[in-house]
């Protein structure tokens, strides 16, 4: 499978945020997106996730599962917010995402208890999400990536609110995903422990 982005541009209101962004990623490859605040990193990820419409350009999947033409259909998106209901338990939140997202062709997610254990938080699945610390909440948001299989991970500052040990844990999850033929696109100022990723420096666009 290959993810192709060709000549992408995007606007925020009347302002062109970025212009003519192109890249190609094959199975097992990662792209680290860097650049100053306001340069369009988060906007690019939202375009890839299907949350924003590109002003111009083309996104496509080559040699992917039959019937899937757009990257967002095969993607997990982990943004700045954790996308979890504070009043629901950890288990209820993860169960919702497991059912809502479902598995893409070619793989299957792991069960909820295994996902909690994988992010180092076994045994607290019955607690309301809002009771967790900021670091624990971010870890549980990472578990969302594991309960439903999606080959493309779109990560926006994924290690925010994490300590050093959690950084290493997440790096291991990313490495395992790549080893199994996944694709990762991460906007981050922190190293993710990815060996030889491709890089894209966003510079923004002055209108």
DOLO-866138 format. One line per 4 residues: number of its first residue (from 1); their letters; for each residue x, y, z of N, C-alpha, C, O, CB. Coordinates in Angstrom, 2 decimals. Glycine has a CB too. Layout:
% DOLO-866138
NUM) A) X:Y:Z:X:Y:Z:X:Y:Z:X:Y:Z:X:Y:Z  ...
***
This chain:
% DOLO-866138
1) XXXX) 0.84:-1.20:0.00:0.00:0.00:0.00:0.87:1.24:0.00:1.91:1.27:0.65:-0.94:0.01:1.21  0.44:2.26:-0.72:1.17:3.53:-0.76:0.18:4.68:-0.62:-0.89:4.69:-1.24:1.98:3.66:-2.09  0.55:5.66:0.22:-0.23:6.88:0.40:0.43:7.99:-0.40:1.63:8.25:-0.25:-0.34:7.27:1.91  -0.35:8.66:-1.25:0.16:9.72:-2.09:-0.56:11.04:-1.80:-1.79:11.09:-1.75:0.01:9.36:-3.58
5) XXXX) 0.22:12.09:-1.59:-0.29:13.45:-1.50:0.37:14.27:-2.59:1.60:14.32:-2.69:-0.03:14.08:-0.07  -0.44:14.91:-3.42:0.09:15.61:-4.59:-0.44:17.04:-4.63:-1.64:17.27:-4.80:-0.27:14.87:-5.89  0.47:18.01:-4.47:0.14:19.42:-4.64:-0.93:19.95:-3.72:-1.77:20.74:-4.14:-0.28:19.65:-6.02  -0.92:19.52:-2.46:-1.96:19.94:-1.52:-1.80:21.40:-1.10:-0.68:21.87:-0.88:-1.95:19.05:-0.29
9) XXXX) -2.90:22.09:-1.00:-2.93:23.41:-0.37:-4.19:23.49:0.49:-5.15:22.75:0.27:-2.90:24.56:-1.43  -4.17:24.39:1.47:-5.33:24.52:2.36:-5.44:25.95:2.85:-4.43:26.65:2.98:-5.23:23.54:3.56  -6.67:26.37:3.11:-6.94:27.72:3.60:-7.54:27.67:5.01:-8.16:26.68:5.41:-7.89:28.46:2.65  -7.33:28.75:5.73:-8.08:29.02:6.96:-8.74:30.37:6.75:-8.08:31.41:6.79:-7.14:29.01:8.24
13) XXXX) -10.05:30.36:6.54:-10.73:31.59:6.15:-10.24:32.02:4.77:-10.31:31.26:3.81:-10.48:32.71:7.20  -9.74:33.26:4.68:-9.22:33.77:3.42:-7.73:33.51:3.24:-7.18:33.75:2.17:-9.48:35.25:3.32  -7.09:33.02:4.29:-5.63:32.86:4.25:-5.23:31.48:3.76:-5.77:30.47:4.22:-5.04:33.11:5.63  -4.29:31.45:2.82:-3.69:30.20:2.38:-2.66:29.78:3.41:-1.68:30.50:3.64:-3.05:30.33:0.96
17) XXXX) -2.87:28.62:4.04:-2.01:28.17:5.14:-0.77:27.47:4.62:0.33:27.71:5.10:-2.78:27.24:6.07  -0.95:26.61:3.63:0.21:25.99:2.97:-0.15:25.72:1.52:-1.32:25.74:1.13:0.62:24.66:3.69  0.88:25.49:0.73:0.68:25.37:-0.71:1.65:24.35:-1.30:2.82:24.30:-0.92:0.87:26.74:-1.40  1.14:23.54:-2.22:1.95:22.62:-3.02:2.75:21.63:-2.16:3.96:21.50:-2.32:2.90:23.41:-3.92
21) XXXX) 2.05:20.95:-1.25:2.68:19.93:-0.41:2.49:18.56:-1.07:1.36:18.16:-1.37:2.09:19.95:1.04  3.59:17.87:-1.28:3.53:16.54:-1.89:4.45:15.58:-1.14:5.53:15.96:-0.69:3.94:16.61:-3.39  4.01:14.34:-1.00:4.86:13.29:-0.44:4.26:11.94:-0.79:3.10:11.84:-1.21:5.01:13.45:1.11  5.06:10.91:-0.60:4.64:9.54:-0.86:5.17:8.65:0.25:6.35:8.74:0.61:5.12:9.06:-2.25
25) XXXX) 4.32:7.80:0.80:4.72:6.89:1.87:4.25:5.49:1.56:3.08:5.26:1.24:4.16:7.36:3.24  5.17:4.54:1.64:4.84:3.13:1.45:4.62:2.48:2.81:4.92:3.06:3.85:5.95:2.40:0.67  4.10:1.27:2.79:3.90:0.50:4.01:5.21:0.40:4.78:6.25:0.08:4.20:3.35:-0.89:3.70  5.16:0.67:6.09:6.34:0.62:6.92:7.13:1.90:7.00:8.17:1.95:7.66:7.22:-0.44:6.45
29) XXXX) 6.65:2.96:6.34:7.37:4.24:6.34:6.67:5.27:7.21:5.45:5.22:7.41:7.52:4.77:4.91  7.47:6.21:7.73:6.95:7.29:8.59:7.38:8.64:8.04:8.45:8.77:7.44:7.45:7.12:10.04  6.54:9.64:8.25:6.84:11.02:7.89:6.70:11.87:9.15:5.65:11.88:9.78:5.89:11.53:6.76  7.77:12.58:9.51:7.73:13.51:10.64:7.59:14.92:10.09:8.42:15.38:9.31:9.01:13.37:11.53
33) XXXX) 6.52:15.61:10.50:6.21:16.95:10.02:6.65:17.96:11.08:6.21:17.88:12.23:4.69:17.10:9.70  7.50:18.89:10.69:8.00:19.89:11.62:7.69:21.29:11.07:7.25:21.44:9.93:9.51:19.72:11.86  7.94:22.29:11.90:7.73:23.67:11.48:7.22:24.50:12.64:6.73:23.95:13.63:6.76:23.73:10.32  7.32:25.82:12.53:6.88:26.70:13.62:5.36:26.67:13.77:4.64:26.22:12.88:7.34:28.14:13.36
37) XXXX) 4.90:27.15:14.92:3.46:27.27:15.14:2.83:28.13:14.05:3.36:29.17:13.67:3.17:27.89:16.53  1.69:27.67:13.55:1.00:28.41:12.51:1.45:28.08:11.10:0.96:28.67:10.14:1.18:29.84:12.73  2.38:27.13:10.96:2.89:26.81:9.63:2.02:25.81:8.88:2.24:25.57:7.70:4.28:26.27:9.74  1.04:25.23:9.56:0.09:24.36:8.87:0.21:22.89:9.20:-0.39:22.06:8.51:0.25:24.53:7.43
41) XXXX) 0.97:22.53:10.22:1.15:21.11:10.55:-0.18:20.45:10.91:-0.55:19.42:10.34:2.14:20.96:11.72  -0.90:21.06:11.85:-2.17:20.48:12.28:-3.20:20.51:11.14:-3.98:19.57:10.98:-2.71:21.24:13.50  -3.19:21.58:10.37:-4.12:21.68:9.24:-3.86:20.57:8.23:-4.80:19.98:7.71:-3.99:23.05:8.55  -2.60:20.28:7.96:-2.27:19.21:7.03:-2.81:17.87:7.54:-3.40:17.11:6.77:-0.74:19.12:6.83
45) XXXX) -2.63:17.58:8.83:-3.12:16.32:9.36:-4.65:16.25:9.29:-5.20:15.19:9.03:-2.66:16.15:10.81  -5.31:17.36:9.51:-6.78:17.36:9.44:-7.26:17.15:8.01:-8.30:16.52:7.78:-7.34:18.67:10.00  -6.53:17.67:7.06:-6.86:17.41:5.65:-6.70:15.92:5.35:-7.56:15.32:4.72:-5.96:18.25:4.70  -5.59:15.33:5.80:-5.36:13.91:5.58:-6.43:13.06:6.25:-6.83:12.02:5.73:-3.98:13.52:6.10
49) XXXX) -6.90:13.51:7.42:-7.91:12.77:8.17:-9.33:12.96:7.63:-10.27:12.33:8.12:-7.87:13.18:9.62  -9.48:13.83:6.64:-10.80:14.09:6.08:-11.64:15.05:6.90:-12.84:15.17:6.67:-11.53:12.81:5.94  -11.02:15.75:7.85:-11.74:16.70:8.69:-11.81:18.09:8.07:-12.70:18.88:8.41:-11.09:16.79:10.05  -10.90:18.39:7.17:-10.89:19.65:6.43:-10.76:19.33:4.95:-10.14:18.34:4.56:-9.74:20.58:6.92
53) XXXX) -11.33:20.18:4.13:-11.22:20.01:2.68:-9.98:20.75:2.16:-9.75:21.91:2.52:-12.51:20.53:1.97  -9.21:20.10:1.34:-8.06:20.76:0.73:-8.55:21.80:-0.27:-9.56:21.61:-0.94:-7.13:19.73:0.04  -7.81:22.90:-0.37:-8.11:23.92:-1.38:-7.81:23.39:-2.77:-8.55:23.64:-3.72:-7.31:25.20:-1.11  -6.73:22.65:-2.88:-6.35:22.04:-4.15:-5.45:20.85:-3.87:-4.99:20.66:-2.74:-5.65:23.06:-5.09
57) XXXX) -5.21:20.04:-4.89:-4.35:18.88:-4.74:-5.14:17.59:-4.67:-6.37:17.58:-4.77:-3.49:19.03:-3.51  -4.42:16.51:-4.49:-5.04:15.19:-4.56:-4.43:14.26:-3.52:-3.22:14.24:-3.32:-4.88:14.59:-5.97  -5.30:13.49:-2.87:-4.89:12.44:-1.95:-5.38:11.10:-2.49:-6.51:11.00:-2.96:-5.43:12.70:-0.51  -4.54:10.09:-2.43:-4.97:8.80:-2.95:-4.22:7.66:-2.27:-3.18:7.86:-1.63:-4.76:8.74:-4.46
61) XXXX) -4.77:6.48:-2.41:-4.17:5.24:-1.92:-3.89:4.34:-3.12:-4.78:4.09:-3.93:-5.11:4.53:-0.88  -2.67:3.86:-3.23:-2.32:2.90:-4.27:-2.14:1.52:-3.65:-1.57:1.37:-2.57:-1.02:3.33:-5.00  -2.64:0.52:-4.33:-2.47:-0.88:-3.91:-3.01:-1.13:-2.50:-2.47:-1.95:-1.75:-1.00:-1.27:-3.96  -4.08:-0.41:-2.16:-4.70:-0.61:-0.87:-5.87:-1.56:-0.96:-6.11:-2.15:-2.01:-5.15:0.71:-0.29
65) XXXX) -6.61:-1.73:0.14:-7.78:-2.60:0.12:-8.81:-2.14:-0.91:-8.99:-0.94:-1.13:-8.42:-2.66:1.51  -9.46:-3.07:-1.53:-10.47:-2.75:-2.54:-11.59:-1.92:-1.93:-12.11:-2.23:-0.86:-11.03:-4.04:-3.16  -11.96:-0.86:-2.63:-13.07:-0.03:-2.19:-12.69:1.13:-1.29:-13.56:1.89:-0.87:-14.04:-0.86:-1.50  -11.40:1.27:-0.98:-10.94:2.37:-0.13:-10.06:3.30:-0.97:-8.95:2.95:-1.35:-10.14:1.83:1.12
69) XXXX) -10.58:4.50:-1.24:-9.87:5.41:-2.15:-9.21:6.57:-1.43:-8.27:7.16:-1.97:-10.83:5.94:-3.17  -9.68:6.92:-0.23:-9.17:8.11:0.46:-8.47:7.68:1.74:-8.93:6.76:2.43:-10.33:9.10:0.78  -7.35:8.33:2.09:-6.61:7.95:3.30:-7.44:7.96:4.58:-7.22:7.13:5.46:-5.45:8.87:3.47  -8.40:8.90:4.70:-9.12:9.00:5.97:-9.93:7.73:6.26:-10.23:7.45:7.42:-10.05:10.21:5.97
73) XXXX) -10.28:6.97:5.23:-11.04:5.74:5.44:-10.20:4.64:6.08:-10.73:3.65:6.58:-11.59:5.25:4.11  -8.89:4.83:6.08:-7.97:3.83:6.62:-7.11:4.39:7.75:-6.08:3.83:8.09:-7.07:3.29:5.52  -7.55:5.52:8.33:-6.69:6.26:9.25:-7.24:6.34:10.67:-8.45:6.40:10.89:-6.47:7.64:8.73  -6.32:6.33:11.61:-6.56:6.81:12.97:-6.05:8.25:13.03:-4.98:8.55:12.49:-5.86:5.89:14.05
77) XXXX) -6.80:9.12:13.69:-6.35:10.50:13.92:-6.29:10.76:15.42:-7.30:10.67:16.12:-7.29:11.52:13.22  -5.10:11.07:15.91:-4.92:11.44:17.32:-4.50:12.89:17.36:-3.34:13.23:17.10:-3.85:10.51:18.03  -5.46:13.77:17.69:-5.19:15.20:17.69:-4.75:15.70:19.06:-4.38:14.91:19.93:-6.42:15.95:17.24  -4.80:17.03:19.23:-4.41:17.61:20.51:-5.36:17.18:21.63:-4.94:16.99:22.77:-4.38:19.14:20.41
81) XXXX) -6.62:17.02:21.29:-7.61:16.57:22.27:-7.70:15.05:22.23:-7.44:14.42:21.21:-8.99:17.21:22.01  -8.08:14.48:23.36:-8.06:13.02:23.47:-9.29:12.33:22.90:-9.28:11.11:22.70:-7.91:12.64:24.90  -10.35:13.09:22.64:-11.58:12.54:22.06:-12.17:11.44:22.94:-12.57:10.38:22.45:-11.31:11.99:20.66  -12.23:11.72:24.23:-12.82:10.80:25.19:-13.82:11.58:26.07:-13.59:12.74:26.41:-11.71:10.12:26.07
85) XXXX) -14.94:10.93:26.42:-15.92:11.54:27.32:-15.47:11.38:28.76:-15.22:10.27:29.23:-17.31:10.90:27.12  -15.36:12.51:29.47:-14.83:12.49:30.83:-15.71:11.69:31.79:-15.20:11.06:32.72:-14.67:13.91:31.34  -17.03:11.71:31.57:-17.93:11.06:32.51:-18.05:9.55:32.27:-18.54:8.84:33.14:-19.29:11.69:32.43  -17.61:9.07:31.12:-17.64:7.64:30.84:-16.36:6.98:31.36:-15.32:7.63:31.50:-17.79:7.38:29.33
89) XXXX) -16.46:5.70:31.66:-15.26:4.99:32.10:-14.29:4.82:30.92:-14.66:4.99:29.76:-15.62:3.60:32.69  -13.06:4.50:31.28:-12.07:4.21:30.24:-12.57:3.10:29.32:-12.48:3.21:28.10:-10.72:3.81:30.88  -13.10:2.04:29.92:-13.59:0.91:29.13:-14.72:1.33:28.20:-14.75:0.90:27.05:-14.06:-0.21:30.05  -15.64:2.15:28.68:-16.76:2.60:27.85:-16.26:3.46:26.69:-16.75:3.34:25.56:-17.78:3.39:28.69
93) XXXX) -15.30:4.32:26.96:-14.72:5.13:25.88:-14.06:4.27:24.82:-14.31:4.44:23.62:-13.72:6.12:26.45  -13.21:3.36:25.25:-12.50:2.51:24.29:-13.46:1.60:23.54:-13.27:1.33:22.35:-11.43:1.68:25.00  -14.48:1.11:24.23:-15.47:0.26:23.58:-16.21:1.03:22.49:-16.48:0.49:21.42:-16.46:-0.29:24.62  -16.54:2.30:22.77:-17.19:3.11:21.74:-16.32:3.22:20.50:-16.78:2.99:19.39:-17.52:4.51:22.27
97) XXXX) -15.04:3.57:20.69:-14.16:3.76:19.54:-13.93:2.45:18.79:-13.82:2.45:17.57:-12.83:4.34:19.97  -13.87:1.35:19.52:-13.70:0.05:18.87:-14.89:-0.25:17.95:-14.70:-0.70:16.82:-13.54:-1.07:19.93  -16.10:0.02:18.44:-17.30:-0.24:17.63:-17.45:0.78:16.51:-17.81:0.43:15.39:-18.54:-0.23:18.50  -17.18:2.04:16.82:-17.39:3.12:15.85:-16.42:3.01:14.68:-16.82:3.15:13.53:-17.24:4.48:16.52
101) XXXX) -15.16:2.76:14.96:-14.15:2.72:13.91:-14.15:1.38:13.18:-14.08:1.34:11.95:-12.78:2.99:14.49  -14.23:0.30:13.92:-14.14:-1.01:13.30:-12.74:-1.25:12.73:-11.90:-0.36:12.72:-15.18:-1.14:12.21  -12.51:-2.46:12.26:-11.21:-2.82:11.70:-11.18:-2.59:10.19:-12.14:-2.91:9.49:-10.87:-4.27:12.01  -10.09:-2.03:9.72:-9.86:-1.97:8.28:-9.42:-3.34:7.79:-8.93:-4.15:8.57:-8.79:-0.89:7.94
105) XXXX) -9.59:-3.61:6.50:-9.10:-4.88:5.96:-7.60:-5.03:6.21:-6.83:-4.07:6.11:-9.40:-4.97:4.46  -7.19:-6.25:6.52:-5.77:-6.54:6.68:-5.28:-6.64:8.10:-4.10:-6.89:8.33:-4.99:-5.51:6.00  -6.17:-6.44:9.08:-5.73:-6.53:10.47:-6.91:-6.50:11.42:-8.05:-6.35:10.99:-4.77:-5.40:10.80  -6.63:-6.64:12.68:-7.68:-6.57:13.70:-7.12:-5.92:14.96:-5.94:-6.09:15.29:-8.24:-7.98:14.02
109) XXXX) -7.97:-5.17:15.65:-7.57:-4.53:16.89:-7.45:-5.54:18.01:-7.88:-6.69:17.88:-8.55:-3.45:17.26  -6.88:-5.10:19.12:-6.75:-5.96:20.29:-7.86:-5.63:21.28:-8.49:-4.58:21.17:-5.35:-5.80:20.95  -8.11:-6.52:22.25:-9.21:-6.28:23.17:-8.86:-5.14:24.14:-7.71:-4.72:24.24:-9.56:-7.56:23.96  -9.88:-4.66:24.83:-9.73:-3.44:25.63:-8.72:-3.61:26.75:-7.92:-2.70:26.99:-11.07:-3.04:26.21
113) XXXX) -8.74:-4.73:27.43:-7.80:-4.93:28.54:-6.37:-5.01:28.03:-5.45:-4.50:28.68:-8.16:-6.20:29.32  -6.17:-5.65:26.88:-4.83:-5.72:26.31:-4.34:-4.35:25.87:-3.15:-4.05:26.00:-4.81:-6.68:25.12  -5.23:-3.52:25.36:-4.86:-2.17:24.95:-4.46:-1.33:26.15:-3.47:-0.59:26.10:-6.01:-1.50:24.19  -5.24:-1.44:27.26:-4.90:-0.71:28.48:-3.54:-1.16:29.02:-2.74:-0.34:29.47:-5.99:-0.91:29.54
117) XXXX) -3.29:-2.46:28.96:-2.01:-2.97:29.42:-0.87:-2.49:28.53:0.23:-2.21:29.01:-2.03:-4.50:29.47  -1.13:-2.41:27.23:-0.09:-1.98:26.27:0.36:-0.56:26.52:1.50:-0.21:26.20:-0.60:-2.11:24.85  -0.52:0.29:27.08:-0.13:1.67:27.36:0.22:1.85:28.84:0.32:2.97:29.33:-1.27:2.63:26.97  0.40:0.74:29.54:0.89:0.79:30.92:-0.14:1.16:31.96:0.22:1.65:33.03:1.99:1.73:31.02
121) XXXX) -1.42:0.93:31.66:-2.47:1.34:32.59:-3.48:0.23:32.84:-4.68:0.46:32.92:-3.19:2.58:32.06  -2.97:-0.98:32.97:-3.85:-2.11:33.27:-4.51:-1.92:34.63:-3.89:-1.40:35.56:-3.07:-3.44:33.23  -5.78:-2.34:34.75:-6.45:-2.34:36.04:-7.23:-1.10:36.39:-7.82:-1.04:37.46:-5.48:-2.57:37.08  -7.27:-0.10:35.50:-8.03:1.12:35.83:-9.13:1.39:34.81:-9.64:2.50:34.72:-7.09:2.32:35.91
125) XXXX) -9.48:0.37:34.04:-10.45:0.56:32.96:-11.84:0.94:33.48:-12.64:1.48:32.72:-10.54:-0.69:32.13  -12.13:0.66:34.76:-13.45:0.97:35.30:-13.55:2.39:35.85:-14.63:2.82:36.25:-13.81:-0.01:36.37  -12.45:3.10:35.88:-12.49:4.48:36.38:-13.04:5.42:35.31:-12.81:5.21:34.12:-11.09:4.94:36.81  -13.78:6.46:35.72:-14.16:7.49:34.75:-12.92:8.14:34.15:-11.93:8.39:34.84:-15.06:8.56:35.43
129) XXXX) -12.99:8.41:32.86:-11.84:8.99:32.18:-11.41:10.30:32.83:-10.22:10.59:32.91:-12.17:9.23:30.70  -12.38:11.09:33.31:-12.07:12.37:33.92:-11.29:12.27:35.22:-10.73:13.27:35.66:-13.32:13.11:34.16  -11.24:11.09:35.84:-10.49:10.91:37.08:-8.99:10.76:36.83:-8.19:10.89:37.75:-11.00:9.70:37.83  -8.61:10.48:35.59:-7.21:10.20:35.30:-6.40:11.49:35.21:-6.94:12.56:34.91:-7.09:9.42:34.00
133) XXXX) -5.11:11.38:35.47:-4.21:12.52:35.29:-4.08:12.83:33.80:-4.49:12.03:32.95:-2.82:12.24:35.92  -3.51:13.99:33.48:-3.34:14.37:32.08:-2.49:13.34:31.33:-2.80:13.00:30.19:-2.70:15.76:31.97  -1.44:12.86:31.97:-0.59:11.86:31.34:-1.31:10.55:31.12:-1.17:9.92:30.07:0.64:11.63:32.16  -2.11:10.11:32.12:-2.88:8.87:31.97:-3.94:9.02:30.88:-4.19:8.09:30.12:-3.54:8.49:33.31
137) XXXX) -4.56:10.19:30.81:-5.56:10.41:29.77:-4.92:10.30:28.38:-5.51:9.73:27.46:-6.23:11.79:29.94  -3.73:10.85:28.24:-3.07:10.78:26.94:-2.70:9.34:26.59:-2.80:8.92:25.44:-1.82:11.66:26.92  -2.28:8.58:27.58:-1.97:7.17:27.34:-3.21:6.41:26.88:-3.15:5.61:25.95:-1.39:6.51:28.60  -4.34:6.67:27.52:-5.56:5.98:27.14:-6.03:6.41:25.75:-6.62:5.61:25.02:-6.66:6.24:28.17
141) XXXX) -5.77:7.67:25.38:-6.08:8.08:24.01:-5.24:7.29:23.01:-5.70:6.97:21.92:-5.84:9.60:23.84  -4.00:6.98:23.40:-3.15:6.14:22.55:-3.74:4.74:22.39:-3.62:4.13:21.33:-1.73:6.05:23.14  -4.38:4.24:23.45:-4.97:2.91:23.38:-6.04:2.83:22.30:-6.32:1.75:21.77:-5.56:2.53:24.72  -6.63:3.97:21.97:-7.62:4.00:20.88:-7.01:3.52:19.57:-7.71:2.94:18.74:-8.18:5.43:20.71
145) XXXX) -5.72:3.77:19.38:-5.04:3.33:18.16:-4.97:1.81:18.07:-4.79:1.26:16.98:-3.64:3.92:18.10  -5.11:1.14:19.20:-4.87:-0.30:19.25:-6.14:-1.14:19.22:-6.10:-2.30:18.82:-4.11:-0.64:20.50  -7.28:-0.57:19.62:-8.49:-1.37:19.74:-9.20:-1.57:18.40:-10.04:-2.46:18.28:-9.44:-0.72:20.73  -8.87:-0.76:17.41:-9.40:-0.93:16.05:-8.23:-0.78:15.09:-7.44:0.15:15.21:-10.53:0.11:15.73
149) XXXX) -8.12:-1.69:14.15:-6.97:-1.66:13.23:-7.19:-0.65:12.13:-8.19:-0.71:11.40:-6.73:-3.05:12.63  -6.28:0.27:12.01:-6.21:1.19:10.89:-4.73:1.28:10.47:-3.88:1.52:11.32:-6.80:2.62:11.27  -4.41:1.08:9.19:-3.00:1.04:8.79:-2.30:2.39:8.82:-1.07:2.43:8.88:-2.90:0.48:7.43  -3.04:3.50:8.77:-2.44:4.83:8.74:-2.71:5.53:10.07:-3.87:5.67:10.48:-2.98:5.68:7.55
153) XXXX) -1.64:5.95:10.74:-1.77:6.72:11.98:-1.38:8.17:11.71:-0.28:8.45:11.24:-0.88:6.11:13.11  -2.30:9.10:12.01:-2.07:10.53:11.89:-1.98:11.10:13.30:-2.97:11.11:14.03:-3.21:11.23:11.06  -0.81:11.58:13.68:-0.54:11.92:15.07:-0.13:13.38:15.19:0.86:13.81:14.60:0.57:11.01:15.65  -0.89:14.15:15.96:-0.61:15.58:16.14:-0.09:15.81:17.55:-0.86:15.74:18.52:-1.88:16.45:15.87
157) XXXX) 1.21:16.06:17.68:1.86:16.21:18.98:1.44:15.08:19.91:0.89:15.33:20.98:1.51:17.58:19.61  1.69:13.84:19.53:1.13:12.70:20.27:1.69:12.53:21.68:1.03:11.93:22.52:1.37:11.45:19.52  2.88:13.05:21.95:3.48:12.83:23.27:3.28:14.01:24.21:3.97:14.10:25.23:4.96:12.54:23.13  2.36:14.92:23.89:2.05:16.01:24.81:1.55:15.44:26.13:0.76:14.50:26.14:0.99:16.97:24.20
161) XXXX) 2.01:16.00:27.23:1.63:15.63:28.61:2.21:14.30:29.05:1.80:13.75:30.07:0.12:15.56:28.72  3.17:13.76:28.30:3.76:12.48:28.69:5.13:12.67:29.32:5.86:13.59:28.98:3.88:11.57:27.47  5.46:11.78:30.27:6.79:11.80:30.84:7.73:10.95:29.98:7.31:10.39:28.96:6.77:11.28:32.30  9.00:10.87:30.39:10.00:10.21:29.56:9.67:8.74:29.35:9.83:8.22:28.25:11.38:10.35:30.18
165) XXXX) 9.22:8.05:30.40:8.92:6.63:30.26:7.75:6.41:29.31:7.75:5.44:28.54:8.61:6.02:31.62  6.76:7.28:29.36:5.62:7.16:28.45:6.03:7.49:27.02:5.52:6.91:26.07:4.48:8.08:28.89  6.97:8.44:26.86:7.52:8.72:25.53:8.10:7.45:24.92:7.86:7.13:23.76:8.60:9.82:25.60  8.88:6.73:25.73:9.51:5.50:25.23:8.46:4.44:24.91:8.56:3.73:23.92:10.52:4.95:26.28
169) XXXX) 7.45:4.35:25.76:6.38:3.38:25.52:5.69:3.67:24.19:5.46:2.77:23.39:5.35:3.41:26.68  5.37:4.95:23.96:4.68:5.30:22.72:5.58:5.07:21.51:5.11:4.63:20.46:4.23:6.76:22.76  6.87:5.35:21.65:7.80:5.09:20.56:7.79:3.61:20.19:7.89:3.25:19.02:9.23:5.53:20.95  7.66:2.75:21.20:7.58:1.32:20.95:6.32:0.94:20.19:6.36:0.08:19.31:7.64:0.56:22.25
173) XXXX) 5.19:1.57:20.52:3.95:1.30:19.80:4.05:1.73:18.35:3.58:1.03:17.45:2.78:2.01:20.47  4.67:2.88:18.12:4.84:3.37:16.75:5.76:2.44:15.96:5.47:2.10:14.81:5.41:4.81:16.76  6.86:2.03:16.58:7.80:1.14:15.91:7.13:-0.19:15.55:7.35:-0.72:14.46:9.03:0.89:16.79  6.31:-0.72:16.45:5.62:-1.98:16.18:4.63:-1.83:15.03:4.50:-2.72:14.19:4.88:-2.46:17.44
177) XXXX) 3.94:-0.68:14.99:2.99:-0.43:13.90:3.72:-0.39:12.56:3.24:-0.95:11.57:2.23:0.91:14.14  4.86:0.27:12.52:5.64:0.34:11.28:6.17:-1.04:10.90:6.17:-1.40:9.72:6.80:1.33:11.42  6.62:-1.80:11.87:7.15:-3.14:11.60:6.10:-4.05:10.98:6.42:-4.97:10.24:7.69:-3.77:12.90  4.82:-3.78:11.30:3.73:-4.58:10.74:3.16:-3.97:9.46:2.06:-4.33:9.04:2.62:-4.74:11.78
181) XXXX) 3.91:-3.06:8.85:3.50:-2.50:7.57:2.61:-1.29:7.64:2.02:-0.90:6.64:2.83:-3.52:6.80  2.49:-0.68:8.83:1.70:0.52:8.97:2.40:1.75:8.42:3.59:1.70:8.08:1.35:0.74:10.42  1.67:2.83:8.33:2.18:4.13:7.90:1.91:5.12:9.02:0.82:5.12:9.60:1.53:4.60:6.55  2.89:5.97:9.33:2.74:6.96:10.39:3.10:8.34:9.86:4.15:8.52:9.23:3.63:6.59:11.61
185) XXXX) 2.23:9.31:10.11:2.53:10.72:9.83:2.34:11.47:11.15:1.24:11.50:11.70:1.60:11.31:8.68  3.41:12.07:11.65:3.39:12.69:12.97:3.90:14.12:12.90:4.99:14.39:12.39:4.24:11.87:13.96  3.09:15.04:13.40:3.53:16.42:13.59:4.01:16.54:15.02:3.23:16.39:15.95:2.39:17.46:13.29  5.28:16.80:15.20:5.82:16.79:16.56:7.11:17.57:16.64:7.86:17.68:15.67:6.06:15.35:17.03
189) XXXX) 7.36:18.13:17.83:8.65:18.76:18.13:9.55:17.81:18.90:10.72:18.11:19.15:8.45:20.06:18.92  9.00:16.65:19.28:9.74:15.69:20.09:10.12:14.47:19.25:9.33:14.05:18.41:8.92:15.28:21.32  11.30:13.90:19.47:11.66:12.68:18.74:10.76:11.53:19.16:10.44:11.36:20.34:13.14:12.32:18.99  10.34:10.72:18.17:9.47:9.58:18.44:10.23:8.27:18.39:9.63:7.20:18.48:8.33:9.55:17.45
193) XXXX) 11.53:8.34:18.25:12.31:7.12:18.21:12.16:6.37:16.90:12.47:5.18:16.85:11.93:6.24:19.34  11.68:7.03:15.86:11.50:6.39:14.56:12.83:6.36:13.82:13.49:7.39:13.66:10.41:7.13:13.73  13.22:5.19:13.37:14.47:5.06:12.64:14.31:5.56:11.21:13.49:5.05:10.45:14.96:3.60:12.65  15.09:6.56:10.85:15.17:7.09:9.49:13.80:7.45:8.89:13.44:6.94:7.83:15.85:6.08:8.61
197) XXXX) 13.04:8.31:9.56:11.76:8.72:8.96:12.01:9.70:7.82:13.06:10.34:7.76:10.83:9.35:10.03  11.05:9.80:6.94:11.05:10.92:6.01:10.66:12.17:6.79:10.03:12.08:7.85:10.07:10.67:4.81  11.03:13.33:6.29:10.71:14.57:6.99:10.07:15.57:6.04:10.34:15.57:4.83:11.98:15.17:7.62  9.23:16.40:6.61:8.58:17.48:5.86:8.57:18.70:6.76:7.98:18.69:7.83:7.12:17.09:5.42
201) XXXX) 9.23:19.76:6.31:9.26:20.99:7.08:8.24:21.97:6.52:8.34:22.40:5.37:10.67:21.61:7.06  7.25:22.30:7.34:6.22:23.24:6.95:6.71:24.65:7.24:7.21:24.93:8.33:4.89:22.94:7.68  6.57:25.53:6.28:7.04:26.91:6.43:5.91:27.92:6.42:6.13:29.11:6.61:8.02:27.25:5.35  4.69:27.45:6.19:3.58:28.37:6.11:3.58:29.07:4.77:4.41:28.78:3.90:3.63:29.38:7.23
205) XXX) 2.63:30.00:4.61:2.48:30.68:3.33:1.96:32.08:3.59:0.94:32.27:4.24:1.52:29.89:2.39  2.65:33.04:3.08:2.25:34.45:3.24:1.36:34.84:2.08:1.76:34.76:0.92:3.50:35.39:3.30  0.15:35.26:2.39:-0.81:35.58:1.31:-0.59:36.99:0.77:-1.31:37.43:-0.13:-2.26:35.44:1.82
***
